[in-house]
Amino acid sequence: MKTNFIPVEESFEQWKKDPKYVAAYDALEGEFALASALIKARGDADMTQEQVAQAMGTTQAVVARLESGKVLPSTRTLERFAKATRTRLRISFFHPSDEDLSLGAPVSRVKP
């Protein structure tokens, strides 16, 4: 039996036409951003999940859960992750109108 696969990009194009899907996707944006930031920090540090776990004094499974985006870690845990990856934790607030929607990142504005 041959299985025909639909490219994820094609599926996403269809899904994003559904307002319920868009609302659910937008609600998860913060979790996706956090997971992505954790993975990037570990990658930039050229460390495995096991190495980060050892530096944090925890297990690889905990690091995997953090990077999955399915858990909401405490600030203390994020600080331990930052220390383990030789980075600094920065939490910021910004107004949604200052967001560059094409990148999902805050836009820098210089005030006069």
N, CA, C and O atoms as a printed pandas DataFrame, in Angstrom:
     atom_number atom_name residue_name chain_id  residue_number  x_coord  y_coord  z_coord
0              1         N          MET        A               1    0.843   -1.180    0.000
1              2        CA          MET        A               1    0.000    0.000    0.000
2              3         C          MET        A               1    0.887    1.242    0.000
3              4         O          MET        A               1    1.751    1.393    0.864
4              5         N          LYS        A               2    0.678    2.110   -0.950
5              6        CA          LYS        A               2    1.462    3.335   -1.068
6              7         C          LYS        A               2    0.745    4.476   -0.348
7              8         O          LYS        A               2   -0.456    4.684   -0.520
8              9         N          THR        A               3    1.503    5.204    0.457
9             10        CA          THR        A               3    0.955    6.329    1.194
10            11         C          THR        A               3    1.353    7.626    0.506
11            12         O          THR        A               3    2.527    7.833    0.198
12            13         N          ASN        A               4    0.396    8.486    0.268
13            14        CA          ASN        A               4    0.681    9.806   -0.295
14            15         C          ASN        A               4    0.783   10.804    0.842
15            16         O          ASN        A               4   -0.135   10.931    1.652
16            17         N          PHE        A               5    1.895   11.509    0.899
17            18        CA          PHE        A               5    2.108   12.493    1.945
18            19         C          PHE        A               5    1.769   13.880    1.433
19            20         O          PHE        A               5    2.046   14.222    0.283
20            21         N          ILE        A               6    1.169   14.666    2.301
21            22        CA          ILE        A               6    0.862   16.061    1.980
22            23         C          ILE        A               6    1.917   16.909    2.673
23            24         O          ILE        A               6    2.110   16.780    3.882
24            25         N          PRO        A               7    2.604   17.772    1.934
25            26        CA          PRO        A               7    3.619   18.629    2.567
26            27         C          PRO        A               7    3.014   19.474    3.683
27            28         O          PRO        A               7    1.904   19.990    3.547
28            29         N          VAL        A               8    3.738   19.612    4.773
29            30        CA          VAL        A               8    3.239   20.348    5.936
30            31         C          VAL        A               8    2.920   21.797    5.568
31            32         O          VAL        A               8    1.976   22.383    6.097
32            33         N          GLU        A               9    3.703   22.366    4.667
33            34        CA          GLU        A               9    3.447   23.754    4.257
34            35         C          GLU        A               9    2.068   23.889    3.605
35            36         O          GLU        A               9    1.356   24.870    3.819
36            37         N          GLU        A              10    1.709   22.876    2.802
37            38        CA          GLU        A              10    0.411   22.885    2.143
38            39         C          GLU        A              10   -0.714   22.764    3.172
39            40         O          GLU        A              10   -1.735   23.444    3.069
40            41         N          SER        A              11   -0.522   21.912    4.143
41            42        CA          SER        A              11   -1.514   21.746    5.213
42            43         C          SER        A              11   -1.655   23.036    6.005
43            44         O          SER        A              11   -2.767   23.472    6.303
44            45         N          PHE        A              12   -0.516   23.648    6.346
45            46        CA          PHE        A              12   -0.539   24.881    7.128
46            47         C          PHE        A              12   -1.295   25.971    6.379
47            48         O          PHE        A              12   -2.050   26.726    6.993
48            49         N          GLU        A              13   -1.109   26.067    5.071
49            50        CA          GLU        A              13   -1.820   27.072    4.281
50            51         C          GLU        A              13   -3.332   26.887    4.399
51            52         O          GLU        A              13   -4.076   27.864    4.473
52            53         N          GLN        A              14   -3.779   25.648    4.418
53            54        CA          GLN        A              14   -5.205   25.372    4.563
54            55         C          GLN        A              14   -5.675   25.668    5.991
55            56         O          GLN        A              14   -6.715   26.294    6.195
56            57         N          TRP        A              15   -4.904   25.214    6.964
57            58        CA          TRP        A              15   -5.292   25.387    8.369
58            59         C          TRP        A              15   -5.405   26.849    8.753
59            60         O          TRP        A              15   -6.314   27.232    9.490
60            61         N          LYS        A              16   -4.473   27.682    8.253
61            62        CA          LYS        A              16   -4.486   29.074    8.704
62            63         C          LYS        A              16   -5.655   29.875    8.141
63            64         O          LYS        A              16   -5.814   31.053    8.460
64            65         N          LYS        A              17   -6.461   29.247    7.318
65            66        CA          LYS        A              17   -7.699   29.878    6.848
66            67         C          LYS        A              17   -8.828   29.688    7.868
67            68         O          LYS        A              17   -9.870   30.337    7.776
68            69         N          ASP        A              18   -8.617   28.806    8.826
69            70        CA          ASP        A              18   -9.617   28.496    9.852
70            71         C          ASP        A              18   -9.373   29.388   11.077
71            72         O          ASP        A              18   -8.331   29.265   11.720
72            73         N          PRO        A              19  -10.310   30.283   11.413
73            74        CA          PRO        A              19  -10.111   31.192   12.554
74            75         C          PRO        A              19   -9.842   30.473   13.875
75            76         O          PRO        A              19   -9.086   30.972   14.709
76            77         N          LYS        A              20  -10.456   29.302   14.072
77            78        CA          LYS        A              20  -10.220   28.542   15.310
78            79         C          LYS        A              20   -8.779   28.049   15.374
79            80         O          LYS        A              20   -8.158   28.072   16.436
80            81         N          TYR        A              21   -8.252   27.605   14.242
81            82        CA          TYR        A              21   -6.857   27.152   14.196
82            83         C          TYR        A              21   -5.923   28.324   14.480
83            84         O          TYR        A              21   -4.985   28.199   15.267
84            85         N          VAL        A              22   -6.178   29.451   13.846
85            86        CA          VAL        A              22   -5.329   30.636   14.032
86            87         C          VAL        A              22   -5.333   31.072   15.494
87            88         O          VAL        A              22   -4.282   31.404   16.042
88            89         N          ALA        A              23   -6.491   31.074   16.125
89            90        CA          ALA        A              23   -6.584   31.467   17.539
90            91         C          ALA        A              23   -5.798   30.506   18.423
91            92         O          ALA        A              23   -5.084   30.942   19.326
92            93         N          ALA        A              24   -5.921   29.203   18.175
93            94        CA          ALA        A              24   -5.193   28.205   18.972
94            95         C          ALA        A              24   -3.696   28.326   18.740
95            96         O          ALA        A              24   -2.907   28.231   19.680
96            97         N          TYR        A              25   -3.306   28.535   17.494
97            98        CA          TYR        A              25   -1.884   28.685   17.148
98            99         C          TYR        A              25   -1.306   29.921   17.832
99           100         O          TYR        A              25   -0.221   29.865   18.411
100          101         N          ASP        A              26   -2.027   31.029   17.763
101          102        CA          ASP        A              26   -1.563   32.267   18.389
102          103         C          ASP        A              26   -1.455   32.126   19.905
103          104         O          ASP        A              26   -0.562   32.708   20.522
104          105         N          ALA        A              27   -2.358   31.358   20.502
105          106        CA          ALA        A              27   -2.331   31.160   21.952
106          107         C          ALA        A              27   -1.064   30.418   22.386
107          108         O          ALA        A              27   -0.630   30.559   23.529
108          109         N          LEU        A              28   -0.479   29.646   21.505
109          110        CA          LEU        A              28    0.723   28.873   21.831
110          111         C          LEU        A              28    2.017   29.585   21.455
111          112         O          LEU        A              28    3.104   29.046   21.666
112          113         N          GLU        A              29    1.915   30.773   20.909
113          114        CA          GLU        A              29    3.091   31.497   20.425
114          115         C          GLU        A              29    4.184   31.634   21.485
115          116         O          GLU        A              29    5.361   31.423   21.193
116          117         N          GLY        A              30    3.805   31.983   22.702
117          118        CA          GLY        A              30    4.790   32.156   23.763
118          119         C          GLY        A              30    5.532   30.874   24.074
119          120         O          GLY        A              30    6.742   30.890   24.301
120          121         N          GLU        A              31    4.809   29.758   24.086
121          122        CA          GLU        A              31    5.446   28.468   24.356
122          123         C          GLU        A              31    6.398   28.093   23.230
123          124         O          GLU        A              31    7.489   27.586   23.487
124          125         N          PHE        A              32    5.994   28.339   21.974
125          126        CA          PHE        A              32    6.873   28.056   20.846
126          127         C          PHE        A              32    8.134   28.915   20.926
127          128         O          PHE        A              32    9.239   28.431   20.680
128          129         N          ALA        A              33    7.963   30.185   21.268
129          130        CA          ALA        A              33    9.100   31.099   21.348
130          131         C          ALA        A              33   10.068   30.665   22.443
131          132         O          ALA        A              33   11.283   30.699   22.247
132          133         N          LEU        A              34    9.539   30.261   23.587
133          134        CA          LEU        A              34   10.398   29.826   24.682
134          135         C          LEU        A              34   11.154   28.561   24.304
135          136         O          LEU        A              34   12.364   28.472   24.513
136          137         N          ALA        A              35   10.448   27.586   23.751
137          138        CA          ALA        A              35   11.099   26.338   23.352
138          139         C          ALA        A              35   12.192   26.615   22.323
139          140         O          ALA        A              35   13.285   26.055   22.406
140          141         N          SER        A              36   11.900   27.461   21.375
141          142        CA          SER        A              36   12.872   27.806   20.337
142          143         C          SER        A              36   14.099   28.498   20.935
143          144         O          SER        A              36   15.227   28.221   20.530
144          145         N          ALA        A              37   13.880   29.396   21.896
145          146        CA          ALA        A              37   14.983   30.101   22.540
146          147         C          ALA        A              37   15.870   29.143   23.332
147          148         O          ALA        A              37   17.094   29.278   23.324
148          149         N          LEU        A              38   15.254   28.172   24.016
149          150        CA          LEU        A              38   16.031   27.196   24.778
150          151         C          LEU        A              38   16.879   26.337   23.840
151          152         O          LEU        A              38   18.060   26.103   24.098
152          153         N          ILE        A              39   16.276   25.877   22.766
153          154        CA          ILE        A              39   17.013   25.048   21.799
154          155         C          ILE        A              39   18.153   25.844   21.173
155          156         O          ILE        A              39   19.250   25.316   20.990
156          157         N          LYS        A              40   17.900   27.115   20.843
157          158        CA          LYS        A              40   18.937   27.959   20.250
158          159         C          LYS        A              40   20.081   28.182   21.230
159          160         O          LYS        A              40   21.247   28.098   20.845
160          161         N          ALA        A              41   19.766   28.463   22.481
161          162        CA          ALA        A              41   20.811   28.696   23.486
162          163         C          ALA        A              41   21.691   27.458   23.638
163          164         O          ALA        A              41   22.915   27.563   23.717
164          165         N          ARG        A              42   21.065   26.294   23.678
165          166        CA          ARG        A              42   21.844   25.056   23.819
166          167         C          ARG        A              42   22.682   24.811   22.571
167          168         O          ARG        A              42   23.843   24.414   22.668
168          169         N          GLY        A              43   22.098   25.047   21.405
169          170        CA          GLY        A              43   22.835   24.867   20.145
170          171         C          GLY        A              43   24.003   25.826   20.031
171          172         O          GLY        A              43   25.097   25.441   19.618
172          173         N          ASP        A              44   23.766   27.090   20.402
173          174        CA          ASP        A              44   24.842   28.096   20.349
174          175         C          ASP        A              44   25.970   27.750   21.318
175          176         O          ASP        A              44   27.133   28.072   21.072
176          177         N          ALA        A              45   25.613   27.088   22.428
177          178        CA          ALA        A              45   26.627   26.671   23.413
178          179         C          ALA        A              45   27.310   25.375   22.978
179          180         O          ALA        A              45   28.248   24.909   23.626
180          181         N          ASP        A              46   26.828   24.797   21.871
181          182        CA          ASP        A              46   27.376   23.539   21.346
182          183         C          ASP        A              46   27.338   22.448   22.414
183          184         O          ASP        A              46   28.322   21.749   22.657
184          185         N          MET        A              47   26.172   22.327   23.039
185          186        CA          MET        A              47   25.992   21.346   24.110
186          187         C          MET        A              47   24.863   20.388   23.767
187          188         O          MET        A              47   23.926   20.753   23.056
188          189         N          THR        A              48   24.951   19.173   24.268
189          190        CA          THR        A              48   23.870   18.209   24.153
190          191         C          THR        A              48   22.893   18.441   25.299
191          192         O          THR        A              48   23.199   19.157   26.253
192          193         N          GLN        A              49   21.724   17.835   25.198
193          194        CA          GLN        A              49   20.777   17.918   26.307
194          195         C          GLN        A              49   21.395   17.311   27.571
195          196         O          GLN        A              49   21.190   17.821   28.673
196          197         N          GLU        A              50   22.135   16.247   27.411
197          198        CA          GLU        A              50   22.774   15.593   28.557
198          199         C          GLU        A              50   23.780   16.536   29.224
199          200         O          GLU        A              50   23.841   16.601   30.452
200          201         N          GLN        A              51   24.562   17.262   28.435
201          202        CA          GLN        A              51   25.542   18.188   28.993
202          203         C          GLN        A              51   24.864   19.341   29.735
203          204         O          GLN        A              51   25.318   19.751   30.803
204          205         N          VAL        A              52   23.786   19.856   29.168
205          206        CA          VAL        A              52   23.038   20.924   29.830
206          207         C          VAL        A              52   22.452   20.386   31.135
207          208         O          VAL        A              52   22.500   21.056   32.166
208          209         N          ALA        A              53   21.907   19.191   31.085
209          210        CA          ALA        A              53   21.315   18.577   32.276
210          211         C          ALA        A              53   22.360   18.435   33.384
211          212         O          ALA        A              53   22.085   18.758   34.540
212          213         N          GLN        A              54   23.539   17.961   33.042
213          214        CA          GLN        A              54   24.603   17.827   34.043
214          215         C          GLN        A              54   24.959   19.171   34.645
215          216         O          GLN        A              54   25.135   19.286   35.858
216          217         N          ALA        A              55   25.065   20.195   33.799
217          218        CA          ALA        A              55   25.404   21.535   34.286
218          219         C          ALA        A              55   24.298   22.117   35.164
219          220         O          ALA        A              55   24.567   22.926   36.052
220          221         N          MET        A              56   23.057   21.705   34.916
221          222        CA          MET        A              56   21.916   22.179   35.714
222          223         C          MET        A              56   21.692   21.336   36.959
223          224         O          MET        A              56   20.963   21.738   37.865
224          225         N          GLY        A              57   22.319   20.166   37.002
225          226        CA          GLY        A              57   22.091   19.266   38.120
226          227         C          GLY        A              57   20.758   18.540   38.012
227          228         O          GLY        A              57   20.092   18.294   39.017
228          229         N          THR        A              58   20.372   18.197   36.776
229          230        CA          THR        A              58   19.102   17.508   36.540
230          231         C          THR        A              58   19.326   16.401   35.519
231          232         O          THR        A              58   20.462   15.992   35.279
232          233         N          THR        A              59   18.259   15.923   34.926
233          234        CA          THR        A              59   18.362   14.838   33.958
234          235         C          THR        A              59   18.108   15.342   32.538
235          236         O          THR        A              59   17.543   16.415   32.327
236          237         N          GLN        A              60   18.542   14.537   31.581
237          238        CA          GLN        A              60   18.326   14.861   30.168
238          239         C          GLN        A              60   16.833   14.934   29.870
239          240         O          GLN        A              60   16.410   15.747   29.048
240          241         N          ALA        A              61   16.033   14.102   30.519
241          242        CA          ALA        A              61   14.586   14.098   30.295
242          243         C          ALA        A              61   13.963   15.444   30.672
243          244         O          ALA        A              61   13.039   15.914   30.009
244          245         N          VAL        A              62   14.468   16.052   31.727
245          246        CA          VAL        A              62   13.959   17.370   32.149
246          247         C          VAL        A              62   14.280   18.404   31.080
247          248         O          VAL        A              62   13.424   19.218   30.734
248          249         N          VAL        A              63   15.494   18.385   30.554
249          250        CA          VAL        A              63   15.886   19.335   29.502
250          251         C          VAL        A              63   15.031   19.106   28.258
251          252         O          VAL        A              63   14.590   20.064   27.623
252          253         N          ALA        A              64   14.798   17.858   27.914
253          254        CA          ALA        A              64   13.949   17.550   26.758
254          255         C          ALA        A              64   12.540   18.105   26.949
255          256         O          ALA        A              64   11.957   18.650   26.011
256          257         N          ARG        A              65   11.991   17.969   28.152
257          258        CA          ARG        A              65   10.650   18.514   28.430
258          259         C          ARG        A              65   10.651   20.031   28.321
259          260         O          ARG        A              65    9.713   20.617   27.781
260          261         N          LEU        A              66   11.703   20.673   28.833
261          262        CA          LEU        A              66   11.798   22.131   28.727
262          263         C          LEU        A              66   11.793   22.555   27.260
263          264         O          LEU        A              66   11.099   23.499   26.883
264          265         N          GLU        A              67   12.568   21.856   26.442
265          266        CA          GLU        A              67   12.690   22.211   25.029
266          267         C          GLU        A              67   11.469   21.818   24.210
267          268         O          GLU        A              67   11.306   22.283   23.082
268          269         N          SER        A              68   10.611   20.971   24.759
269          270        CA          SER        A              68    9.420   20.537   24.021
270          271         C          SER        A              68    8.369   21.633   23.958
271          272         O          SER        A              68    7.512   21.624   23.074
272          273         N          GLY        A              69    8.431   22.580   24.894
273          274        CA          GLY        A              69    7.435   23.634   24.946
274          275         C          GLY        A              69    6.156   23.208   25.643
275          276         O          GLY        A              69    5.186   23.965   25.686
276          277         N          LYS        A              70    6.150   22.003   26.187
277          278        CA          LYS        A              70    4.935   21.494   26.829
278          279         C          LYS        A              70    4.882   21.775   28.321
279          280         O          LYS        A              70    3.882   21.477   28.974
280          281         N          VAL        A              71    5.949   22.346   28.864
281          282        CA          VAL        A              71    5.961   22.721   30.272
282          283         C          VAL        A              71    6.268   24.210   30.372
283          284         O          VAL        A              71    6.929   24.779   29.503
284          285         N          LEU        A              72    5.787   24.821   31.424
285          286        CA          LEU        A              72    6.085   26.230   31.656
286          287         C          LEU        A              72    7.039   26.308   32.852
287          288         O          LEU        A              72    6.606   26.233   34.002
288          289         N          PRO        A              73    8.334   26.457   32.577
289          290        CA          PRO        A              73    9.325   26.447   33.652
290          291         C          PRO        A              73    9.287   27.709   34.494
291          292         O          PRO        A              73    8.827   28.761   34.050
292          293         N          SER        A              74    9.778   27.580   35.716
293          294        CA          SER        A              74    9.885   28.738   36.599
294          295         C          SER        A              74   11.049   29.612   36.146
295          296         O          SER        A              74   11.912   29.177   35.383
296          297         N          THR        A              75   11.056   30.832   36.623
297          298        CA          THR        A              75   12.177   31.731   36.333
298          299         C          THR        A              75   13.475   31.133   36.862
299          300         O          THR        A              75   14.520   31.239   36.220
300          301         N          ARG        A              76   13.409   30.507   38.029
301          302        CA          ARG        A              76   14.601   29.870   38.610
302          303         C          ARG        A              76   15.156   28.795   37.674
303          304         O          ARG        A              76   16.370   28.709   37.489
304          305         N          THR        A              77   14.298   27.989   37.092
305          306        CA          THR        A              77   14.739   26.949   36.161
306          307         C          THR        A              77   15.342   27.572   34.911
307          308         O          THR        A              77   16.359   27.095   34.409
308          309         N          LEU        A              78   14.726   28.629   34.408
309          310        CA          LEU        A              78   15.270   29.314   33.233
310          311         C          LEU        A              78   16.639   29.923   33.537
311          312         O          LEU        A              78   17.524   29.920   32.682
312          313         N          GLU        A              79   16.814   30.444   34.751
313          314        CA          GLU        A              79   18.112   30.997   35.147
314          315         C          GLU        A              79   19.171   29.894   35.209
315          316         O          GLU        A              79   20.314   30.109   34.807
316          317         N          ARG        A              80   18.795   28.717   35.710
317          318        CA          ARG        A              80   19.727   27.588   35.751
318          319         C          ARG        A              80   20.094   27.144   34.333
319          320         O          ARG        A              80   21.247   26.806   34.066
320          321         N          PHE        A              81   19.116   27.144   33.429
321          322        CA          PHE        A              81   19.365   26.784   32.035
322          323         C          PHE        A              81   20.324   27.800   31.406
323          324         O          PHE        A              81   21.267   27.427   30.709
324          325         N          ALA        A              82   20.073   29.078   31.660
325          326        CA          ALA        A              82   20.935   30.136   31.125
326          327         C          ALA        A              82   22.362   29.974   31.632
327          328         O          ALA        A              82   23.312   30.060   30.854
328          329         N          LYS        A              83   22.517   29.742   32.923
329          330        CA          LYS        A              83   23.854   29.561   33.495
330          331         C          LYS        A              83   24.541   28.347   32.862
331          332         O          LYS        A              83   25.727   28.401   32.537
332          333         N          ALA        A              84   23.799   27.260   32.691
333          334        CA          ALA        A              84   24.363   26.040   32.113
334          335         C          ALA        A              84   24.838   26.259   30.682
335          336         O          ALA        A              84   25.834   25.672   30.260
336          337         N          THR        A              85   24.130   27.102   29.936
337          338        CA          THR        A              85   24.482   27.359   28.534
338          339         C          THR        A              85   25.347   28.612   28.369
339          340         O          THR        A              85   25.607   29.063   27.254
340          341         N          ARG        A              86   25.780   29.153   29.490
341          342        CA          ARG        A              86   26.640   30.350   29.493
342          343         C          ARG        A              86   25.970   31.530   28.762
343          344         O          ARG        A              86   26.589   32.238   27.968
344          345         N          THR        A              87   24.690   31.700   29.071
345          346        CA          THR        A              87   23.926   32.823   28.527
346          347         C          THR        A              87   23.283   33.562   29.692
347          348         O          THR        A              87   23.428   33.166   30.848
348          349         N          ARG        A              88   22.569   34.644   29.374
349          350        CA          ARG        A              88   21.840   35.386   30.401
350          351         C          ARG        A              88   20.365   35.372   30.056
351          352         O          ARG        A              88   19.986   35.485   28.890
352          353         N          LEU        A              89   19.545   35.233   31.070
353          354        CA          LEU        A              89   18.096   35.247   30.888
354          355         C          LEU        A              89   17.627   36.687   30.799
355          356         O          LEU        A              89   17.996   37.524   31.623
356          357         N          ARG        A              90   16.806   36.972   29.786
357          358        CA          ARG        A              90   16.200   38.300   29.646
358          359         C          ARG        A              90   14.720   38.102   29.368
359          360         O          ARG        A              90   14.338   37.432   28.409
360          361         N          ILE        A              91   13.897   38.688   30.213
361          362        CA          ILE        A              91   12.453   38.638   30.024
362          363         C          ILE        A              91   12.010   40.053   29.693
363          364         O          ILE        A              91   12.381   41.002   30.384
364          365         N          SER        A              92   11.220   40.194   28.643
365          366        CA          SER        A              92   10.803   41.545   28.277
366          367         C          SER        A              92    9.315   41.575   27.967
367          368         O          SER        A              92    8.711   40.563   27.610
368          369         N          PHE        A              93    8.755   42.738   28.109
369          370        CA          PHE        A              93    7.365   42.998   27.783
370          371         C          PHE        A              93    7.348   44.012   26.651
371          372         O          PHE        A              93    8.156   44.940   26.623
372          373         N          PHE        A              94    6.425   43.828   25.723
373          374        CA          PHE        A              94    6.290   44.801   24.650
374          375         C          PHE        A              94    4.840   44.842   24.222
375          376         O          PHE        A              94    4.088   43.888   24.423
376          377         N          HIS        A              95    4.465   45.937   23.640
377          378        CA          HIS        A              95    3.097   46.117   23.177
378          379         C          HIS        A              95    2.927   45.362   21.859
379          380         O          HIS        A              95    3.801   45.438   20.995
380          381         N          PRO        A              96    1.827   44.641   21.687
381          382        CA          PRO        A              96    1.631   43.870   20.451
382          383         C          PRO        A              96    1.755   44.704   19.180
383          384         O          PRO        A              96    2.141   44.170   18.140
384          385         N          SER        A              97    1.437   45.996   19.234
385          386        CA          SER        A              97    1.554   46.823   18.033
386          387         C          SER        A              97    3.010   47.067   17.655
387          388         O          SER        A              97    3.295   47.524   16.548
388          389         N          ASP        A              98    3.943   46.763   18.576
389          390        CA          ASP        A              98    5.364   46.911   18.283
390          391         C          ASP        A              98    5.961   45.629   17.720
391          392         O          ASP        A              98    7.177   45.524   17.559
392          393         N          GLU        A              99    5.112   44.659   17.421
393          394        CA          GLU        A              99    5.591   43.372   16.946
394          395         C          GLU        A              99    5.649   43.351   15.431
395          396         O          GLU        A              99    4.701   43.751   14.755
396          397         N          ASP        A             100    6.765   42.881   14.907
397          398        CA          ASP        A             100    6.912   42.686   13.474
398          399         C          ASP        A             100    6.250   41.351   13.153
399          400         O          ASP        A             100    6.821   40.296   13.429
400          401         N          LEU        A             101    5.066   41.384   12.582
401          402        CA          LEU        A             101    4.285   40.174   12.368
402          403         C          LEU        A             101    4.943   39.196   11.412
403          404         O          LEU        A             101    4.644   38.002   11.449
404          405         N          SER        A             102    5.842   39.684   10.550
405          406        CA          SER        A             102    6.487   38.763    9.620
406          407         C          SER        A             102    7.535   37.911   10.308
407          408         O          SER        A             102    7.867   36.832    9.818
408          409         N          LEU        A             103    8.056   38.364   11.419
409          410        CA          LEU        A             103    9.097   37.622   12.116
410          411         C          LEU        A             103    8.677   37.162   13.491
411          412         O          LEU        A             103    9.324   36.295   14.079
412          413         N          GLY        A             104    7.595   37.730   14.020
413          414        CA          GLY        A             104    7.174   37.375   15.363
414          415         C          GLY        A             104    8.110   37.893   16.418
415          416         O          GLY        A             104    8.218   37.309   17.496
416          417         N          ALA        A             105    8.798   38.993   16.121
417          418        CA          ALA        A             105    9.763   39.552   17.061
418          419         C          ALA        A             105    9.469   41.016   17.274
419          420         O          ALA        A             105    8.909   41.675   16.398
420          421         N          PRO        A             106    9.848   41.544   18.457
421          422        CA          PRO        A             106    9.611   42.959   18.707
422          423         C          PRO        A             106   10.417   43.829   17.747
423          424         O          PRO        A             106   11.534   43.487   17.359
424          425         N          VAL        A             107    9.839   44.927   17.385
425          426        CA          VAL        A             107   10.525   45.883   16.516
426          427         C          VAL        A             107   11.200   46.915   17.399
427          428         O          VAL        A             107   10.579   47.450   18.317
428          429         N          SER        A             108   12.465   47.201   17.131
429          430        CA          SER        A             108   13.169   48.228   17.888
430          431         C          SER        A             108   12.704   49.589   17.413
431          432         O          SER        A             108   12.658   49.850   16.211
432          433         N          ARG        A             109   12.365   50.444   18.338
433          434        CA          ARG        A             109   11.973   51.797   18.003
434          435         C          ARG        A             109   12.830   52.760   18.824
435          436         O          ARG        A             109   13.021   52.579   20.027
436          437         N          VAL        A             110   13.332   53.769   18.157
437          438        CA          VAL        A             110   14.113   54.787   18.841
438          439         C          VAL        A             110   13.200   55.937   19.138
439          440         O          VAL        A             110   12.570   56.497   18.241
440          441         N          LYS        A             111   13.128   56.293   20.410
441          442        CA          LYS        A             111   12.271   57.405   20.797
442          443         C          LYS        A             111   13.079   58.697   20.737
443          444         O          LYS        A             111   14.236   58.729   21.156
444          445         N          PRO        A             112   12.467   59.768   20.213
445          446        CA          PRO        A             112   13.198   61.046   20.092
446          447         C          PRO        A             112   13.518   61.657   21.441
447          448         O          PRO        A             112   14.126   62.726   21.506
